[in-house]
Amino acid sequence: MKYLNVAEKNDAAKNIASILSRGNSNRREGFSPYNKIYEFNAQVFGTNCQMVMTSVSGHLLNYEFVSSYRSWQSCNPLVLFDAPVVKSCPKDYEKIKKTLEREIRSCQGLIIWTDCDREGENIGFEIIKVCTDIKPQLQIYRAKFSEITAASVFRALSTLCQPNKHVSDAVDVRQELDLRTGAAFTRLQTLRLQQVFPQKLAEKLISYGSCQFPTLGFVVERYQAIEDFIPEAFWKIKMNHAVKELITDFLWKRERLFDKNSCQAILDHCKEQPLAKVESVESKPKSKWRPLPLDTVEMEKNISRKLRINAKEAMKIAEKLYTQGFISYPRTETNSFPKELNLANLVEQQQNDNQWGPFARRVMAEGGPTPRQGKKSDQAHPPIHPTKYADNLQGNEKRVYEYIVRHFLACVHKDAQGFETVVNVDIAGEKFTAKGLIILEKNYLDVYIYEKWNAKEINNYEQGDTFDPTVLELVESKTAPPKLLTEADLIALMEKHGIGTDATHAEHIDTIKSREYVGLHDIYFVPGNLGMGLVEGYNDIGLEVSLAKPTLRADFEKDLKLICDGLKNPEVVRREQVEKYKAVFMTVAEKMRLIDNSLANRLDDRPQNVPDAVVAGNGQDFKPALKCPKCGQDMIVRTKKNGSSKFLSCLGYPDCKNSAWFPSMVKNIDVTDEYCPECGPDFKLLRITFRPNPFPGEPNPNNVCIGGCDPNVIEMLNINLASVRRANGAAFTEPVRNFVNQRSKFQLKVVTL
């Protein structure tokens, strides 16, 4: 038995092959210079088998519109919500596809080793499609693993399962909707706004994405909150007590008042009887919790916040560390370790490091790892953790690896322990509180250098003690606006509102930066004028749910989860979501002048008068009339550029140049929803309006079939049958024979709907 094994990246294929072959694989070249082939023998289902291991480079197939709709000027953007799409191999990846096609010919089985997440499952089905097109009767298996270590890889090979079609379907639905909405709104925005603001936006791509815009919306919303913020004065009573050089600060339990006179009156009352009396002293143990096991979102936020490495770069580094076998799979929603994971072995691997080795030895000496467990699990991957010791990393790779190791060691040790004292005092009926903290055991803080816990010393007090405050005075301050968002803040908002996934947060943030919708001021996001104007314009349109708000996309993400779980039909979700965004698009297109106005204000530019976009359509631009007999794709009715005539065009153009031209007497053609009962469901009835009517006494317009069942129609319209029907089609031969023998006898065949 011979198996083709396919991983998601070359590094993964190389390392998996090395493990399974125990370092004895033979390498050879594929058609792609970046995706090598490794050959070795391994046990599969207890039998020694020949193994061929290679890789793709991410997605092998991508959704795109058929060629007729790829040009920005090819159609009204509204049509893109229903235009035909195909999933095909981009030219850059054709050599990888060619390698798979060649290698699968000599194999009887296929094992998918792509990453075990949504995207990886979908890539797996793309590989399956390419291979089964060559060899339909393959035995297909899925290897599931969370780290590229010997234990994990051999376990995956011994527990092969079937790939999950539900998960792959969810990705297909998401990719198609993103293509349709992204292309339609991007073309609408770009083509219009380039004309409206030729001085500022003539060369600008003004892209839209259903995750991208809500992400931008968060940044704009925070900035607007700061812009609109009006500081308000407030007053509070400051009180402290000094004994020698130690000052104990007490906090007023009312915190603050927004009326100065009221606050002054309370202070005056306190000063009339300024003696402070200790009402209670409470002392109790205090813990600072160690971190939970690390999931992707927390890793992105903490690396951005603590190491100042942006999320996109952090994920790129983490994925490289994973494929090299240094850490577990970095895309996970799980924050609790499975019981079967040998944590002690992972801790022991770190014992010889000069920086954190002593702490790792301490963990083992104090009873071994005892992780704090969270409540989230994606049922696929454990939390992110080191899988082997690395001492040869440099730069940011070293910093990210160190963070992951330190986080892991911290979460499997003990909470920091302290002792807190809370002192409550009364001055003329007003309550004040002071807190002191003694740190007894730092525990996890000894290795987790990214957090601090500071002791706070206060004077010794006992219940019933009295003292005269050292300071008792009125302090004025003002309310402060919220801070601008950091990347960590933005990721937290995206996670909270269901925008994107842990795998895509970084990409969406990078997109709004690259489009110059936002910029960075130190670590804070600031919206640009273009970003502000777009969001304000969409909000002004008055949609029930603005495209700049997270609701639409969050609902879609919930549907995708239901598809993954097998609880919702992917076709139903696709259809519902397309119709939802299509309706929003039509409203936006009709009210684009509101976006013009908001951008004019932000860009400080006078908008040019451009006609409103026409969004009405009857669907005929994309409705298939029949299947192309040459290539099998749909053929649709098109109008010649000068409007002089109609013709049928294959959606496979320019690869397929098949067409059928109608004479000038044909004024209009609508494709009906009914198919010809004789020619079959591939042939829709055409409602043709003639000028003049060539069939006296017959209705005009008329419902006819051009599949060959009515030779009189074929003769009158001068249709070449080879352009609309296969020469060897069963329904094709009889009408042709009749056409030759009885040409002069035909009457027009009218089909009444």
C-alpha positions in Angstrom: 0.0 0.0 0.0 1.3 3.4 -0.9 0.0 6.7 0.6 0.4 10.3 -0.4 0.7 12.4 2.7 0.1 16.2 2.4 0.9 18.8 5.0 0.0 22.5 5.0 3.5 23.9 4.7 6.9 22.5 3.6 8.5 22.8 7.1 5.7 20.8 8.6 6.0 18.1 5.9 9.8 18.0 6.4 9.5 17.6 10.2 6.7 15.1 10.1 8.6 13.0 7.5 11.7 13.1 9.7 9.7 11.9 12.7 7.9 9.1 10.9 11.0 7.9 9.1 13.1 8.3 12.3 15.4 10.6 10.2 15.8 8.2 7.3 13.6 9.8 4.6 14.8 10.4 1.1 14.2 13.9 -0.4 13.4 14.7 -4.0 12.1 17.7 -5.9 8.5 18.4 -6.9 7.4 20.8 -9.6 7.4 23.6 -7.1 10.9 24.5 -5.8 9.4 25.4 -2.4 7.5 22.2 -1.7 9.8 19.2 -1.5 8.9 15.5 -1.6 10.0 13.0 1.2 9.8 9.2 0.8 10.0 6.6 3.6 8.3 3.6 5.0 5.9 3.6 8.0 3.3 1.4 9.7 -0.3 2.3 8.7 -3.0 0.2 10.3 -0.4 -2.4 11.3 1.0 -2.8 7.8 4.3 -1.6 6.5 3.5 1.0 3.7 5.3 3.2 1.3 4.9 6.9 2.2 5.2 9.9 0.0 5.1 13.2 2.0 4.8 16.6 0.4 3.0 19.9 1.1 0.9 22.8 -0.2 1.5 26.4 0.8 -1.8 27.3 2.5 -5.0 27.3 0.4 -4.5 25.5 -3.0 -7.9 26.7 -4.5 -9.5 30.1 -4.2 -13.0 31.4 -5.0 -13.2 33.9 -7.8 -15.9 35.1 -10.2 -16.0 33.6 -13.6 -14.0 35.7 -16.1 -17.1 37.6 -17.4 -17.4 39.4 -14.0 -13.8 39.9 -13.0 -13.4 43.2 -14.7 -14.5 46.2 -12.5 -16.4 47.6 -15.5 -18.1 44.3 -16.5 -21.3 44.7 -14.5 -23.3 46.6 -11.9 -21.7 45.6 -8.6 -25.2 44.5 -7.4 -24.9 41.5 -9.8 -21.9 40.2 -7.9 -24.2 38.9 -5.1 -25.5 36.3 -7.5 -22.8 36.1 -10.2 -21.3 32.6 -10.8 -18.2 31.8 -8.8 -15.7 29.0 -9.2 -13.0 27.6 -7.0 -9.9 27.3 -9.0 -6.1 27.0 -8.6 -4.2 30.4 -8.9 -1.3 30.4 -11.3 1.2 30.7 -8.5 0.1 27.4 -7.1 -0.3 25.4 -10.3 3.1 23.7 -9.8 2.0 22.5 -6.4 -1.2 21.1 -7.9 0.8 19.4 -10.7 2.9 17.7 -8.1 -0.1 16.3 -6.3 -1.6 15.1 -9.5 1.6 13.3 -10.5 2.2 11.7 -7.1 -1.3 10.5 -6.5 -1.3 8.4 -9.7 1.0 5.8 -8.1 -0.8 5.9 -4.6 -3.8 4.0 -3.3 -4.4 6.2 -0.3 -4.3 9.9 0.8 -3.5 11.1 4.3 -4.2 14.8 5.1 -1.7 16.4 7.6 -2.9 20.0 7.4 -3.4 22.1 10.5 -6.3 21.0 12.6 -8.5 24.1 12.4 -11.2 25.4 10.1 -8.8 26.6 7.4 -6.7 23.5 7.6 -9.8 21.3 7.2 -10.8 23.3 4.1 -7.3 23.1 2.7 -7.5 19.3 3.3 -10.7 19.1 1.1 -9.0 21.2 -1.6 -6.2 18.6 -1.6 -8.9 15.8 -1.7 -10.6 17.5 -4.7 -7.4 17.7 -6.7 -6.4 14.1 -6.0 -9.8 12.5 -6.5 -10.2 14.3 -9.8 -7.3 12.1 -10.9 -8.1 9.0 -8.9 -11.7 8.9 -7.7 -11.5 5.6 -5.6 -8.8 6.7 -3.1 -8.8 5.7 0.5 -8.8 9.1 2.4 -7.8 9.7 6.0 -7.2 12.6 8.3 -4.3 12.8 10.8 -5.1 15.0 13.8 -2.3 16.5 15.9 -1.7 19.6 17.9 2.1 19.7 17.9 4.9 18.3 15.7 6.5 16.1 18.2 7.3 12.4 17.9 4.5 11.4 20.4 1.9 13.6 18.8 2.8 12.6 15.2 2.9 8.8 15.8 -0.4 9.1 17.8 -2.0 10.9 14.8 -0.8 8.1 12.4 -2.2 5.4 14.7 -5.6 7.2 15.1 -6.4 8.2 11.6 -10.0 9.4 11.1 -12.2 10.9 8.4 -11.9 14.6 7.4 -14.8 16.8 8.7 -16.9 18.1 5.8 -19.0 20.3 8.1 -16.0 22.4 9.1 -14.8 22.7 5.5 -18.3 23.7 4.3 -18.3 26.6 6.9 -15.1 27.9 5.3 -16.5 27.6 1.8 -19.5 29.7 2.9 -17.4 32.3 4.6 -15.0 32.6 1.6 -17.8 33.0 -0.9 -19.7 35.6 1.2 -16.4 37.5 1.8 -15.7 37.5 -2.0 -19.2 38.7 -2.9 -19.6 41.4 -0.3 -16.0 42.5 -0.5 -16.1 42.8 -4.3 -19.5 44.5 -4.5 -18.9 47.1 -1.8 -15.3 47.7 -2.8 -16.3 48.4 -6.4 -19.2 50.6 -5.4 -17.1 52.6 -3.0 -14.0 52.9 -5.1 -15.6 53.6 -8.5 -17.9 56.3 -7.0 -15.6 58.0 -4.5 -12.7 58.2 -7.0 -15.0 60.4 -9.1 -16.5 62.3 -6.3 -13.0 63.2 -4.8 -10.6 63.1 -7.8 -8.0 65.2 -6.0 -7.8 63.1 -2.9 -9.0 59.6 -3.9 -8.4 59.2 -7.6 -5.7 56.5 -7.1 -7.1 55.0 -3.9 -8.5 51.5 -3.5 -11.3 52.0 -1.0 -11.8 48.4 0.1 -14.6 46.9 2.2 -14.6 43.7 4.3 -17.4 42.4 6.6 -14.8 42.0 9.4 -12.6 44.9 8.3 -15.3 47.6 8.7 -16.6 46.7 12.2 -12.9 46.6 13.3 -12.5 50.1 11.9 -15.8 51.0 13.5 -14.3 50.1 17.0 -11.4 52.5 16.4 -13.7 55.3 15.2 -16.2 54.8 18.0 -13.5 55.2 20.6 -12.0 58.3 18.9 -15.4 59.9 18.6 -16.0 59.2 22.3 -12.8 61.1 23.0 -13.7 63.9 20.6 -17.2 64.3 22.1 -16.0 64.1 25.7 -16.6 67.1 27.9 -14.6 67.1 31.1 -16.6 67.6 34.3 -15.1 68.9 37.5 -15.5 66.9 40.7 -14.3 67.2 44.3 -13.2 64.7 46.9 -11.8 64.7 50.5 -8.2 63.7 50.8 -7.1 62.3 54.1 -3.9 60.7 55.3 -2.1 60.0 58.5 1.7 60.3 59.0 3.6 58.4 61.7 7.3 59.4 61.5 8.2 58.9 57.8 5.4 56.4 57.0 2.3 58.0 55.4 -1.0 56.0 55.3 -3.4 57.2 52.6 -7.1 56.8 53.3 -9.8 56.7 50.5 -13.1 58.4 51.0 -15.9 55.9 50.6 -18.1 58.4 48.7 -15.2 58.6 46.2 -16.2 61.9 44.7 -19.0 64.5 44.4 -19.8 66.7 41.4 -21.0 69.6 43.6 -18.3 71.6 45.2 -20.5 73.2 47.9 -21.8 69.9 49.1 -18.3 68.5 49.3 -17.1 71.6 51.1 -19.9 71.3 53.6 -19.0 67.7 54.4 -15.4 68.7 54.8 -16.3 71.6 57.2 -18.4 69.2 59.2 -15.4 66.8 59.5 -13.1 69.6 60.5 -15.4 70.5 63.4 -14.8 67.0 64.8 -11.5 66.0 63.1 -10.7 63.0 65.4 -10.5 59.8 63.4 -11.7 56.7 65.1 -10.7 53.2 63.9 -13.9 51.2 63.5 -12.4 47.9 62.3 -9.1 46.3 61.2 -9.5 43.3 59.0 -6.5 41.1 58.1 -6.8 38.2 55.7 -4.7 36.2 53.2 -4.6 37.7 49.7 -3.8 35.8 46.5 -2.7 37.1 43.1 -3.8 34.4 40.6 -1.4 32.9 38.2 -2.4 33.1 34.6 -4.7 30.7 32.9 -3.2 28.3 30.2 -2.5 30.3 27.1 -5.0 30.5 24.2 -4.5 32.4 20.9 -6.3 35.6 21.8 -4.5 36.0 25.1 -1.2 35.3 23.4 -1.9 38.0 20.8 -3.0 40.6 23.4 -0.1 39.9 25.8 2.7 39.8 23.2 1.3 43.1 21.7 1.0 44.7 25.2 4.1 43.3 26.9 6.6 42.7 24.1 5.4 45.4 21.7 5.2 42.9 18.8 2.1 43.4 16.7 -0.4 40.5 16.5 0.4 39.7 12.8 4.1 39.4 13.5 3.4 37.4 16.7 1.3 34.9 14.8 3.8 34.5 12.0 6.6 33.8 14.6 4.4 31.4 16.6 3.5 29.4 13.4 7.2 29.2 12.6 8.0 27.9 16.1 5.2 25.4 15.7 6.4 24.0 12.4 9.9 23.7 13.9 8.5 21.7 16.7 9.3 24.2 19.5 5.7 24.9 20.6 2.2 23.4 20.2 -0.3 24.6 17.6 -0.7 28.3 18.2 -4.4 28.7 17.0 -6.5 27.4 19.9 -9.5 28.6 22.0 -8.6 26.2 24.8 -7.4 27.4 28.2 -7.4 24.1 30.2 -4.8 21.3 29.8 -6.2 17.8 29.0 -5.5 15.2 31.7 -3.5 13.0 29.4 -0.9 15.7 28.6 2.4 15.0 30.4 3.1 18.4 31.9 5.9 17.1 34.1 7.9 16.1 31.1 7.4 19.6 29.5 8.6 21.3 32.7 11.7 19.0 33.0 12.7 20.0 29.4 13.2 23.6 30.6 15.3 22.8 33.7 18.7 23.5 32.2 18.0 27.0 31.0 20.1 29.8 32.6 17.2 32.1 33.1 14.1 30.0 34.0 15.8 26.6 34.6 15.9 27.2 38.4 12.2 27.9 38.5 11.4 24.8 36.4 13.4 22.7 38.9 11.5 24.4 41.7 8.2 23.4 40.2 9.3 19.8 40.1 10.7 20.0 43.6 7.5 21.4 45.0 5.2 18.6 43.9 5.2 19.0 40.1 2.9 21.0 37.8 -0.5 22.0 39.1 -2.1 24.1 36.4 -4.8 26.6 36.9 -7.6 25.5 34.6 -9.9 27.7 32.5 -13.3 26.8 31.2 -12.8 27.2 27.4 -12.1 24.3 25.0 -12.3 24.0 21.2 -12.2 20.2 21.5 -9.3 20.2 19.1 -6.1 21.7 20.5 -4.6 22.1 24.0 -3.4 25.5 25.3 -0.2 26.9 23.7 2.9 25.5 25.4 6.5 24.7 24.7 7.1 21.2 23.3 10.8 21.1 23.5 13.7 23.3 24.8 15.3 25.8 22.4 18.5 27.6 23.1 19.4 28.7 19.5 16.7 31.3 18.7 17.4 34.9 18.0 15.6 38.2 18.0 11.8 38.2 18.3 11.6 34.5 17.8 13.6 34.1 21.0 11.4 36.7 22.8 8.1 35.0 21.8 9.4 31.6 22.7 10.6 32.9 26.1 7.2 34.5 26.7 5.4 31.1 25.9 7.8 29.2 28.2 7.5 31.7 31.1 3.7 31.8 30.8 3.6 28.0 30.8 5.8 27.6 33.9 3.8 30.3 35.6 0.4 28.7 35.0 1.5 25.3 36.3 3.0 26.7 39.6 1.3 28.5 42.4 -0.6 31.7 43.0 1.3 34.5 44.7 0.5 34.8 48.4 0.2 37.9 50.5 -1.5 39.3 53.6 -3.9 42.2 53.3 -4.9 44.6 56.1 -8.0 46.8 55.6 -8.5 49.7 58.1 -11.9 51.4 58.3 -12.1 54.8 60.1 -14.8 57.3 60.9 -14.5 61.1 61.0 -17.8 62.8 62.0 -19.8 60.2 60.3 -17.7 60.1 57.1 -16.1 56.8 56.3 -12.5 56.3 55.0 -10.5 53.1 54.2 -6.8 52.3 53.9 -5.3 49.0 52.6 -1.9 47.5 53.3 -0.3 44.5 51.7 2.6 42.3 52.7 3.8 39.8 50.1 4.6 36.4 51.6 5.4 34.3 48.6 5.9 35.6 45.0 5.6 32.0 43.6 4.7 32.3 39.9 5.8 36.0 39.8 9.4 34.8 40.2 9.3 33.5 36.6 6.5 35.7 35.1 8.4 38.9 34.6 5.5 40.5 32.8 3.4 41.2 35.9 4.1 43.0 39.2 2.6 42.8 42.6 3.8 45.6 44.9 3.7 45.5 48.7 2.1 48.5 50.4 3.1 49.3 54.0 0.7 51.2 56.3 0.8 52.1 60.0 -0.3 49.7 62.7 -3.9 50.3 63.8 -6.2 48.5 66.2 -10.0 48.8 66.6 -10.8 51.7 68.8 -7.7 53.7 68.1 -8.1 57.4 67.5 -5.8 59.8 65.7 -5.7 63.3 64.2 -5.4 63.3 60.4 -2.2 64.8 59.1 -4.0 66.0 55.9 -7.8 66.6 55.7 -8.6 68.8 52.7 -10.6 69.3 49.5 -9.1 68.2 46.2 -10.4 69.2 42.9 -10.0 67.1 39.7 -11.7 66.5 36.4 -13.1 63.4 34.7 -10.8 62.1 31.9 -11.8 60.8 28.5 -11.3 57.1 27.6 -7.9 56.2 26.1 -7.4 55.4 22.5 -7.4 51.7 21.7 -4.3 49.7 21.7 -4.0 46.6 19.6 -4.6 44.4 22.6 -7.8 46.5 23.3 -8.9 46.1 19.7 -8.4 42.3 19.8 -10.4 42.1 23.0 -13.3 44.0 21.4 -13.2 41.7 18.3 -13.3 38.7 20.5 -16.1 40.0 22.6 -18.3 40.9 19.6 -17.5 37.9 17.5 -15.7 39.6 14.7 -13.4 37.1 12.9 -11.7 34.3 14.7 -8.5 33.9 16.7 -7.0 32.9 13.4 -8.0 36.1 11.6 -7.9 39.0 14.1 -4.4 40.0 13.2 -5.2 40.0 9.4 -8.2 42.3 9.8 -6.2 44.8 11.9 -3.3 44.7 9.4 -5.8 45.4 6.6 -7.2 48.6 8.1 -3.7 49.8 8.7 -2.5 49.0 5.1 -5.6 50.8 3.7 -4.6 53.8 5.8 -8.0 53.8 7.4 -6.2 54.0 10.7 -2.7 54.9 11.9 -0.6 54.3 15.0 0.4 57.0 17.5 2.9 55.2 19.6 0.9 52.1 20.6 -2.6 53.7 20.1 -4.8 53.4 17.0 -6.0 56.7 15.5 -8.5 56.7 12.6 -7.5 58.6 9.5 -9.8 61.0 7.7 -10.8 58.4 5.2 -11.6 55.9 7.9 -13.6 58.4 9.9 -15.6 59.6 6.9 -16.5 56.1 5.8 -17.7 55.0 9.2 -19.6 58.2 9.9 -21.2 58.0 6.4 -22.4 54.4 6.9 -23.8 55.3 10.3 -25.6 58.3 8.8 -27.3 56.1 6.2 -29.6 54.9 8.9 -29.4 51.2 8.3 -31.1 49.0 10.8 -27.6 47.6 11.4 -24.7 49.7 10.2 -21.9 48.0 8.3 -19.5 49.7 10.7 -21.2 47.9 13.7 -20.3 44.3 14.6 -23.8 42.8 14.6 -24.1 41.6 11.0 -20.8 39.8 11.0 -21.2 38.4 14.5 -24.5 36.8 13.5 -22.7 35.3 10.5 -19.9 33.9 12.7 -22.6 32.2 14.9 -24.1 30.6 11.8 -20.7 29.4 10.7 -20.2 27.7 14.1 -23.6 26.0 13.7 -22.4 24.7 10.3 -19.3 23.3 11.9 -21.4 21.5 14.5 -23.6 20.1 11.8 -26.6 22.0 13.1 -27.3 24.2 10.1 -27.3 23.7 6.3 -24.4 25.5 4.7 -26.5 26.3 1.6 -29.3 27.8 3.7 -26.7 30.0 5.5 -25.1 31.1 2.3 -28.4 32.0 0.7 -29.7 33.9 3.8 -26.5 35.8 4.3 -26.1 36.8 0.6 -29.7 38.1 0.6 -29.1 40.0 3.8 -26.0 41.8 2.5 -27.6 42.3 -0.9 -30.4 44.2 0.7 -28.0 46.3 2.7 -26.0 47.0 -0.5 -29.0 48.3 -2.3 -29.8 50.7 0.5 -26.2 51.9 0.6 -26.0 52.4 -3.1 -29.2 54.6 -3.0 -27.8 56.7 -0.2 -24.1 57.1 -1.2 -24.4 60.9 -1.1 -24.5 60.7 2.7 -21.0 59.0 2.5 -20.0 61.7 0.0 -21.0 64.4 2.6 -19.3 62.8 5.6 -16.1 62.3 3.6 -16.2 65.9 2.3 -16.2 67.1 5.9 -13.3 64.8 6.9 -11.2 65.3 3.7 -11.9 69.0 3.6 -12.7 68.7 -0.1 -15.7 69.7 -2.2 -17.4 66.6 -3.7 -18.0 66.5 -7.4 -21.5 66.0 -8.6 -21.7 62.4 -9.7 -25.0 60.6 -10.7 -26.3 58.1 -8.1 -25.5 54.5 -8.8 -28.3 52.5 -10.5 -28.9 49.4 -8.4 -32.1 48.0 -9.9 -31.6 44.7 -11.7 -33.8 41.9 -12.9 -31.2 39.2 -12.4 -30.9 38.5 -16.1 -27.2 39.6 -16.1 -26.2 36.3 -14.6 -29.1 33.9 -15.0 -27.9 30.8 -16.9 -29.8 29.9 -20.0 -28.2 26.5 -20.7 -25.0 24.5 -20.2 -22.1 25.1 -22.6 -21.7 22.0 -24.8 -18.0 22.6 -25.1 -16.9 23.0 -21.4 -20.0 22.4 -19.3 -20.1 25.9 -17.7 -23.2 28.1 -17.8 -24.1 30.2 -20.9 -25.8 33.5 -20.2 -27.5 36.1 -22.3 -25.3 39.2 -23.0 -25.8 42.4 -25.0 -23.2 43.6 -27.5 -21.4 46.7 -26.2 -23.1 49.0 -28.7 -26.5 47.5 -27.7 -27.2 46.4 -31.3 -27.7 42.6 -30.7 -27.9 39.8 -28.1 -25.8 36.7 -27.8 -25.2 33.7 -25.6 -21.7 33.7 -24.0 -20.0 31.0 -22.0 -18.9 31.9 -18.5 -15.7 30.0 -19.2 -14.5 32.8 -21.5 -11.7 33.4 -22.4 -10.7 29.7 -22.0 -13.9 28.7 -23.8 -14.9 31.0 -26.6 -18.2 29.2 -27.4 -21.1 31.6 -28.2 -24.4 31.8 -30.1 -25.6 35.1 -31.7 -29.2 36.1 -32.2 -30.4 38.0 -35.2 -31.3 41.8 -35.0 -35.0 41.0 -34.9 -34.5 39.9 -31.3 -35.2 43.0 -29.2 -35.0 41.5 -25.7 -34.4 38.1 -24.0 -35.3 37.1 -20.4 -34.3 33.8 -19.0 -37.3 32.2 -17.3 -37.3 29.9 -14.3 -39.0 27.1 -16.3 -37.0 24.5 -18.2 -37.9 22.8 -21.5 -39.8 19.5 -20.7 -38.2 17.8 -23.8 -34.6 19.1 -23.7 -34.3 18.8 -19.9 -33.4 21.0 -16.9 -30.2 22.3 -18.5 -32.2 24.2 -21.0 -34.2 27.2 -19.7 -37.1 28.6 -21.7 -36.3 32.1 -23.1 -38.9 34.8 -23.2 -38.0 36.6 -26.4 -39.4 39.9 -27.6 -39.2 40.3 -31.4 -39.1 43.4 -33.6 -41.2 42.8 -35.7 -42.9 39.5 -34.8 -41.8 36.9 -37.4 -44.6 34.6 -36.3 -47.9 36.1 -37.3 -50.7 35.2 -34.9 -48.3 34.2 -32.2 -47.8 36.2 -28.9 -44.9 38.6 -28.7 -42.9 38.2 -26.4 -42.9 34.4 -26.7 -41.5 31.6 -24.5 -39.2 29.4 -26.7 -36.5 26.7 -26.3 -33.3 26.9 -28.4 -32.1 23.4 -27.4 -33.0 21.9 -30.7 -36.5 20.4 -29.9 -38.2 22.9 -32.2 -36.3 23.2 -35.5 -38.5 26.1 -36.7 -37.1 28.2 -33.8 -33.6 27.2 -34.7 -34.1 28.1 -38.3 -35.7 31.4 -37.7 -33.0 32.5 -35.1 -30.2 31.0 -37.2 -28.8 29.1 -34.2 -25.8 26.8 -34.8 -26.9 23.7 -32.8 -23.3 22.8 -32.1 -23.1 26.0 -30.0 -25.9 25.1 -27.7 -26.0 21.3 -27.5 -23.6 18.3 -27.6 -23.5 16.6 -31.0 -23.9 13.2 -29.3 -26.7 14.3 -26.9 -29.6 11.9 -26.8 -32.1 14.7 -27.2 -30.0 16.3 -29.9 -30.1 13.7 -32.7 -33.8 13.4 -33.3 -34.6 17.1 -33.8 -31.6 17.4 -36.2 -32.9 14.4 -38.2 -36.4 16.0 -38.3 -34.9 19.3 -39.2 -33.3 17.9 -42.3 -36.2 15.8 -43.4 -39.2 18.1 -42.6 -37.8 21.6 -42.7 -40.6 23.0 -44.8 -43.4 21.6 -42.6 -42.6 23.3 -39.2 -44.8 25.6 -37.3 -43.6 27.7 -34.4 -43.8 25.7 -31.2 -45.1 27.9 -28.4 -44.6 27.0 -24.8 -47.2 28.6 -22.5 -46.1 29.2 -18.9 
